[in-house]
Amino acid sequence: MRKLSLFPTLPRNSRETECAGEVLARSAVFAAPFALLVLAAMVAAFPAFADFHTGLDAYQKGDFVGAAKEWRPLAEQGDPEAQFNLGLLYLDGHGVPQSSVEAANWFRRAAEQDYAAAQHNLGAMYGSGQGVKRDFVQAYKWLNICAAKGNSGCVTQRDLIAKKLKAGQVAEGQRLATDFKPQKEGDKQ
């Protein structure tokens, strides 16, 4: 009596070749639906991944309303990449009403979760007073956090901001950056 296996061994003779063929055929019948179930489970486990990429495809096709529609629920659930991208849409007024204030809010949410591109944009917005009250200490803080990750653009902008600050203000910005503890939105108490 032969044992049915999903992982058959290689045949040693012609008689086993016929049996192995039958086993492979039978295991393929069982494996195909199993593989579909595994794939379906993976897709169900990562719906945000699919929605984010649907939004990215829409954005790349110039369908900014569609991109915003896909990213907003993810952003509201705390996805920092979706928050950052939604912030960009608001900053440029693509698919949503242009609002620097709304852009800064989305960048802040992503920045607080340690998303470097959002930290860069938020720091630049504090430096220029776009969407937020101009605050060079806050600009320094966010740009310093981003610069610590090796972003040369943040280094350059941070150093330009530092020239506008007194020594005590630079020290305050450094302290704020040092004290920064990223926190995922779902983890906040």
C-alpha positions as CSV (number, residue, x, y, z in Angstrom):
1,M,0.0,0.0,0.0
2,R,1.4,3.4,-1.0
3,K,1.2,6.4,1.2
4,L,-0.3,9.6,-0.3
5,S,2.0,12.5,0.3
6,L,1.7,16.2,-0.7
7,F,5.5,16.1,-1.0
8,P,6.2,12.9,-2.9
9,T,9.7,11.4,-3.1
10,L,11.4,11.0,-6.5
11,P,10.8,7.6,-8.1
12,R,13.5,4.9,-8.2
13,N,12.1,2.7,-11.1
14,S,9.5,2.7,-13.9
15,R,6.8,1.2,-11.7
16,E,7.3,3.9,-9.1
17,T,7.4,6.5,-12.0
18,E,3.7,5.6,-12.8
19,C,2.8,5.7,-9.1
20,A,4.6,8.9,-8.5
21,G,2.8,10.5,-11.5
22,E,-0.5,9.5,-9.9
23,V,0.6,10.9,-6.6
24,L,1.7,14.1,-8.2
25,A,-1.6,14.4,-10.1
26,R,-3.6,13.7,-6.9
27,S,-1.5,16.1,-4.8
28,A,-1.9,18.8,-7.4
29,V,-5.6,18.4,-7.2
30,F,-5.4,19.0,-3.4
31,A,-2.6,21.5,-3.6
32,A,-4.2,23.9,-6.0
33,P,-7.2,24.7,-3.8
34,F,-5.0,24.8,-0.8
35,A,-2.7,27.3,-2.5
36,L,-5.7,29.4,-3.4
37,L,-6.8,29.3,0.2
38,V,-3.4,30.4,1.4
39,L,-3.3,33.2,-1.2
40,A,-6.8,34.4,-0.2
41,A,-5.8,34.3,3.5
42,M,-2.7,36.4,2.7
43,V,-4.7,39.0,0.8
44,A,-7.3,39.1,3.6
45,A,-4.5,39.6,6.1
46,F,-3.0,42.5,4.2
47,P,-6.0,44.6,2.9
48,A,-4.1,47.8,3.7
49,F,-1.3,46.8,1.4
50,A,-3.7,46.2,-1.5
51,D,-5.5,49.5,-0.8
52,F,-2.3,51.5,-0.5
53,H,-1.1,50.2,-3.9
54,T,-4.5,50.8,-5.5
55,G,-4.1,54.4,-4.3
56,L,-0.6,54.6,-5.7
57,D,-1.7,53.2,-9.0
58,A,-4.5,55.8,-9.1
59,Y,-2.0,58.6,-8.2
60,Q,0.4,57.5,-10.9
61,K,-2.5,57.6,-13.5
62,G,-3.4,61.2,-12.4
63,D,-6.5,60.0,-10.6
64,F,-5.9,62.0,-7.4
65,V,-9.5,61.7,-6.2
66,G,-9.2,57.9,-6.4
67,A,-5.8,58.0,-4.6
68,A,-7.3,60.1,-1.8
69,K,-10.3,57.7,-1.6
70,E,-7.9,54.7,-1.1
71,W,-5.5,56.4,1.3
72,R,-7.9,58.3,3.6
73,P,-9.2,55.2,5.4
74,L,-5.7,53.9,5.9
75,A,-4.4,57.3,7.1
76,E,-7.3,57.6,9.5
77,Q,-6.4,54.1,10.8
78,G,-2.8,55.3,11.5
79,D,-0.8,54.2,8.5
80,P,2.1,56.7,8.3
81,E,2.8,56.1,4.6
82,A,-0.9,56.8,3.7
83,Q,-0.9,59.8,6.1
84,F,2.2,61.2,4.4
85,N,0.8,60.7,0.9
86,L,-2.6,62.3,1.9
87,G,-0.6,65.2,3.3
88,L,1.1,65.6,-0.1
89,L,-2.3,65.6,-1.8
90,Y,-3.5,68.4,0.5
91,L,-0.3,70.3,0.1
92,D,-0.7,70.3,-3.7
93,G,-4.5,70.4,-3.8
94,H,-4.6,67.2,-5.9
95,G,-7.9,65.3,-5.5
96,V,-8.7,67.3,-2.3
97,P,-9.1,71.0,-1.6
98,Q,-5.7,72.6,-1.2
99,S,-4.9,73.1,2.5
100,S,-1.5,73.6,4.0
101,V,-3.1,73.3,7.4
102,E,-4.6,69.9,6.6
103,A,-1.3,68.8,5.0
104,A,0.6,69.8,8.1
105,N,-1.8,67.8,10.3
106,W,-1.3,64.6,8.2
107,F,2.5,65.2,8.1
108,R,2.5,65.6,11.9
109,R,0.6,62.3,12.4
110,A,3.1,60.5,10.2
111,A,6.1,62.3,11.7
112,E,5.1,61.3,15.2
113,Q,5.3,57.7,14.0
114,D,8.9,58.3,12.9
115,Y,8.2,58.6,9.1
116,A,11.3,60.5,7.9
117,A,9.8,62.1,4.8
118,A,7.0,63.5,6.9
119,Q,9.5,64.8,9.5
120,H,11.3,66.6,6.7
121,N,8.2,68.2,5.3
122,L,6.8,69.2,8.7
123,G,10.2,70.7,9.6
124,A,10.2,72.7,6.4
125,M,6.6,73.8,7.0
126,Y,7.5,75.1,10.5
127,G,10.5,76.9,9.0
128,S,8.4,78.7,6.4
129,G,5.2,79.0,8.4
130,Q,3.2,77.2,5.8
131,G,0.1,75.6,7.3
132,V,1.5,76.1,10.8
133,K,2.7,79.1,12.9
134,R,6.3,79.7,12.0
135,D,8.4,78.1,14.7
136,F,12.1,77.7,14.1
137,V,12.7,75.6,17.2
138,Q,10.0,73.1,16.0
139,A,11.5,73.2,12.5
140,Y,14.9,72.5,14.0
141,K,13.5,69.6,16.1
142,W,11.9,67.8,13.1
143,L,14.7,68.4,10.7
144,N,17.2,67.2,13.4
145,I,15.3,64.0,13.9
146,C,15.2,63.5,10.1
147,A,18.9,64.4,9.8
148,A,19.8,61.8,12.4
149,K,18.5,59.2,9.9
150,G,21.1,60.3,7.3
151,N,18.8,62.5,5.2
152,S,21.2,65.1,3.6
153,G,18.3,67.4,2.7
154,C,17.3,67.5,6.4
155,V,20.9,68.2,7.4
156,T,21.1,71.2,5.0
157,Q,17.8,72.6,6.1
158,R,18.4,72.1,9.8
159,D,21.7,73.9,9.5
160,L,20.1,76.8,7.7
161,I,17.4,77.0,10.5
162,A,20.2,76.9,13.1
163,K,21.6,80.1,11.7
164,K,18.3,81.9,12.6
165,L,18.4,80.7,16.2
166,K,20.1,81.8,19.3
167,A,22.3,79.2,21.1
168,G,19.6,78.5,23.7
169,Q,17.0,77.9,21.0
170,V,19.3,75.4,19.2
171,A,19.8,73.7,22.5
172,E,16.0,73.6,23.0
173,G,15.5,72.1,19.5
174,Q,18.2,69.5,20.2
175,R,16.5,68.6,23.5
176,L,13.2,68.2,21.8
177,A,14.7,66.0,19.2
178,T,16.5,63.9,21.8
179,D,13.3,63.5,23.8
180,F,11.3,62.5,20.8
181,K,9.9,59.0,21.2
182,P,8.1,57.8,18.1
183,Q,4.8,56.1,18.8
184,K,2.4,54.3,16.5
185,E,-1.1,55.8,16.7
186,G,-2.6,52.6,18.0
187,D,-0.1,52.5,20.9
188,K,-0.9,56.0,22.3
189,Q,-2.4,56.0,25.7
